[in-house]
Amino acid sequence: MARQLITSGSPFEPKIGFSRAVRIGNRIEVSGTTPVREGKVVGSDTYEQTKVVLETIVAAVEQAGGKVTDIIRTRIFLTDISQWEGAARAHGEVFGEIRPASSFIGTSGLINPEWLVEIEASAQIED
Protein backbone atom coordinates (compact mmCIF):
# COMPACT_ATOMS: atom_id res chain seq x y z
CA MET A 1 0.00 0.00 0.00
CA ALA A 2 1.16 3.51 -0.76
CA ARG A 3 2.20 5.75 2.11
CA GLN A 4 0.90 9.35 1.84
CA LEU A 5 2.57 11.93 4.09
CA ILE A 6 0.56 15.03 5.00
CA THR A 7 2.58 18.05 6.03
CA SER A 8 1.59 21.16 7.94
CA GLY A 9 4.69 22.99 6.74
CA SER A 10 6.14 23.07 10.25
CA PRO A 11 9.93 23.43 10.28
CA PHE A 12 9.96 20.78 13.02
CA GLU A 13 8.62 18.01 10.75
CA PRO A 14 11.93 17.33 8.93
CA LYS A 15 14.02 18.07 12.04
CA ILE A 16 12.12 15.63 14.24
CA GLY A 17 11.17 13.25 11.44
CA PHE A 18 7.37 13.26 11.61
CA SER A 19 4.37 14.21 9.48
CA ARG A 20 1.18 16.00 10.51
CA ALA A 21 -0.63 12.89 9.30
CA VAL A 22 0.07 9.64 7.48
CA ARG A 23 -2.35 7.72 5.30
CA ILE A 24 -1.80 4.08 4.42
CA GLY A 25 -4.69 2.47 2.60
CA ASN A 26 -7.93 3.59 4.23
CA ARG A 27 -6.27 4.48 7.56
CA ILE A 28 -5.20 8.01 8.56
CA GLU A 29 -3.21 8.73 11.71
CA VAL A 30 -2.83 12.35 12.82
CA SER A 31 0.16 13.27 14.99
CA GLY A 32 -0.09 15.13 18.25
CA THR A 33 -1.46 18.51 17.19
CA THR A 34 -1.06 21.73 19.16
CA PRO A 35 -2.74 25.17 19.04
CA VAL A 36 -0.22 26.75 16.67
CA ARG A 37 -0.90 28.66 13.46
CA GLU A 38 1.84 30.32 11.45
CA GLY A 39 4.28 29.73 14.31
CA LYS A 40 2.13 31.42 16.96
CA VAL A 41 0.09 29.95 19.81
CA VAL A 42 -3.61 30.64 19.24
CA GLY A 43 -6.10 30.75 22.10
CA SER A 44 -5.76 31.67 25.74
CA ASP A 45 -7.84 28.91 27.33
CA THR A 46 -8.45 25.21 26.88
CA TYR A 47 -11.68 25.69 24.91
CA GLU A 48 -10.14 28.10 22.37
CA GLN A 49 -6.97 26.04 21.97
CA THR A 50 -8.95 22.83 21.50
CA LYS A 51 -11.03 24.45 18.73
CA VAL A 52 -7.85 25.47 16.89
CA VAL A 53 -6.32 22.00 17.30
CA LEU A 54 -9.45 20.25 16.03
CA GLU A 55 -9.62 22.55 12.99
CA THR A 56 -6.04 21.57 12.16
CA ILE A 57 -6.82 17.86 12.62
CA VAL A 58 -9.92 17.99 10.42
CA ALA A 59 -7.94 19.84 7.73
CA ALA A 60 -5.21 17.15 7.82
CA VAL A 61 -7.78 14.35 7.51
CA GLU A 62 -9.42 16.15 4.59
CA GLN A 63 -6.04 16.72 2.92
CA ALA A 64 -5.48 12.95 3.20
CA GLY A 65 -8.81 12.31 1.44
CA GLY A 66 -11.02 11.76 4.48
CA LYS A 67 -13.90 13.57 6.14
CA VAL A 68 -14.55 14.61 9.70
CA THR A 69 -17.04 11.74 9.92
CA ASP A 70 -14.19 9.28 9.24
CA ILE A 71 -12.49 10.18 12.54
CA ILE A 72 -12.89 7.21 14.87
CA ARG A 73 -10.51 8.04 17.77
CA THR A 74 -9.16 11.09 19.57
CA ARG A 75 -6.67 11.36 22.43
CA ILE A 76 -6.73 14.68 24.26
CA PHE A 77 -3.73 15.57 26.43
CA LEU A 78 -4.32 18.41 28.91
CA THR A 79 -1.73 20.15 31.08
CA ASP A 80 -4.47 20.87 33.63
CA ILE A 81 -6.98 18.04 33.71
CA SER A 82 -9.33 20.19 35.80
CA GLN A 83 -9.90 22.22 32.61
CA TRP A 84 -11.31 19.20 30.76
CA GLU A 85 -14.75 20.77 30.35
CA GLY A 86 -13.48 23.45 27.95
CA ALA A 87 -11.81 20.80 25.80
CA ALA A 88 -14.90 18.58 26.03
CA ARG A 89 -17.16 21.43 24.91
CA ALA A 90 -15.02 22.14 21.83
CA HIS A 91 -14.76 18.40 21.08
CA GLY A 92 -18.54 18.04 21.35
CA GLU A 93 -19.10 20.93 18.95
CA VAL A 94 -17.07 19.11 16.29
CA PHE A 95 -17.91 15.49 17.08
CA GLY A 96 -21.33 15.60 18.77
CA GLU A 97 -23.07 13.29 16.29
CA ILE A 98 -19.91 11.47 15.13
CA ARG A 99 -18.90 10.39 18.65
CA PRO A 100 -15.44 8.90 18.10
CA ALA A 101 -13.80 6.87 20.85
CA SER A 102 -11.96 9.42 22.98
CA SER A 103 -9.62 9.76 25.94
CA PHE A 104 -8.81 12.75 28.14
CA ILE A 105 -5.33 12.43 29.62
CA GLY A 106 -3.70 14.73 32.17
CA THR A 107 -0.01 15.41 31.61
CA SER A 108 2.53 17.41 33.58
CA GLY A 109 3.48 19.49 30.56
CA LEU A 110 3.90 19.82 26.82
CA ILE A 111 6.92 21.05 24.80
CA ASN A 112 5.74 24.68 24.92
CA PRO A 113 4.38 25.83 28.30
CA GLU A 114 1.79 28.02 26.50
CA TRP A 115 0.14 24.90 25.05
CA LEU A 116 -2.72 23.73 27.22
CA VAL A 117 -3.81 20.89 24.94
CA GLU A 118 -2.42 18.47 22.38
CA ILE A 119 -4.61 16.02 20.45
CA GLU A 120 -3.98 12.92 18.33
CA ALA A 121 -6.59 11.42 16.03
CA SER A 122 -7.22 8.30 13.95
CA ALA A 123 -9.53 8.02 10.95
CA GLN A 124 -10.77 5.13 8.87
CA ILE A 125 -12.11 5.89 5.41
CA GLU A 126 -14.97 3.65 4.34
CA ASP A 127 -14.63 1.74 1.06
C-alpha positions in Angstrom: 0.0 0.0 0.0 1.2 3.5 -0.8 2.2 5.8 2.1 0.9 9.3 1.8 2.6 11.9 4.1 0.6 15.0 5.0 2.6 18.1 6.0 1.6 21.2 7.9 4.7 23.0 6.7 6.1 23.1 10.2 9.9 23.4 10.3 10.0 20.8 13.0 8.6 18.0 10.7 11.9 17.3 8.9 14.0 18.1 12.0 12.1 15.6 14.2 11.2 13.2 11.4 7.4 13.3 11.6 4.4 14.2 9.5 1.2 16.0 10.5 -0.6 12.9 9.3 0.1 9.6 7.5 -2.3 7.7 5.3 -1.8 4.1 4.4 -4.7 2.5 2.6 -7.9 3.6 4.2 -6.3 4.5 7.6 -5.2 8.0 8.6 -3.2 8.7 11.7 -2.8 12.4 12.8 0.2 13.3 15.0 -0.1 15.1 18.3 -1.5 18.5 17.2 -1.1 21.7 19.2 -2.7 25.2 19.0 -0.2 26.8 16.7 -0.9 28.7 13.5 1.8 30.3 11.5 4.3 29.7 14.3 2.1 31.4 17.0 0.1 30.0 19.8 -3.6 30.6 19.2 -6.1 30.8 22.1 -5.8 31.7 25.7 -7.8 28.9 27.3 -8.4 25.2 26.9 -11.7 25.7 24.9 -10.1 28.1 22.4 -7.0 26.0 22.0 -8.9 22.8 21.5 -11.0 24.5 18.7 -7.8 25.5 16.9 -6.3 22.0 17.3 -9.5 20.3 16.0 -9.6 22.6 13.0 -6.0 21.6 12.2 -6.8 17.9 12.6 -9.9 18.0 10.4 -7.9 19.8 7.7 -5.2 17.2 7.8 -7.8 14.4 7.5 -9.4 16.2 4.6 -6.0 16.7 2.9 -5.5 12.9 3.2 -8.8 12.3 1.4 -11.0 11.8 4.5 -13.9 13.6 6.1 -14.5 14.6 9.7 -17.0 11.7 9.9 -14.2 9.3 9.2 -12.5 10.2 12.5 -12.9 7.2 14.9 -10.5 8.0 17.8 -9.2 11.1 19.6 -6.7 11.4 22.4 -6.7 14.7 24.3 -3.7 15.6 26.4 -4.3 18.4 28.9 -1.7 20.1 31.1 -4.5 20.9 33.6 -7.0 18.0 33.7 -9.3 20.2 35.8 -9.9 22.2 32.6 -11.3 19.2 30.8 -14.7 20.8 30.3 -13.5 23.4 27.9 -11.8 20.8 25.8 -14.9 18.6 26.0 -17.2 21.4 24.9 -15.0 22.1 21.8 -14.8 18.4 21.1 -18.5 18.0 21.4 -19.1 20.9 18.9 -17.1 19.1 16.3 -17.9 15.5 17.1 -21.3 15.6 18.8 -23.1 13.3 16.3 -19.9 11.5 15.1 -18.9 10.4 18.6 -15.4 8.9 18.1 -13.8 6.9 20.9 -12.0 9.4 23.0 -9.6 9.8 25.9 -8.8 12.8 28.1 -5.3 12.4 29.6 -3.7 14.7 32.2 0.0 15.4 31.6 2.5 17.4 33.6 3.5 19.5 30.6 3.9 19.8 26.8 6.9 21.0 24.8 5.7 24.7 24.9 4.4 25.8 28.3 1.8 28.0 26.5 0.1 24.9 25.1 -2.7 23.7 27.2 -3.8 20.9 24.9 -2.4 18.5 22.4 -4.6 16.0 20.4 -4.0 12.9 18.3 -6.6 11.4 16.0 -7.2 8.3 13.9 -9.5 8.0 10.9 -10.8 5.1 8.9 -12.1 5.9 5.4 -15.0 3.6 4.3 -14.6 1.7 1.1 
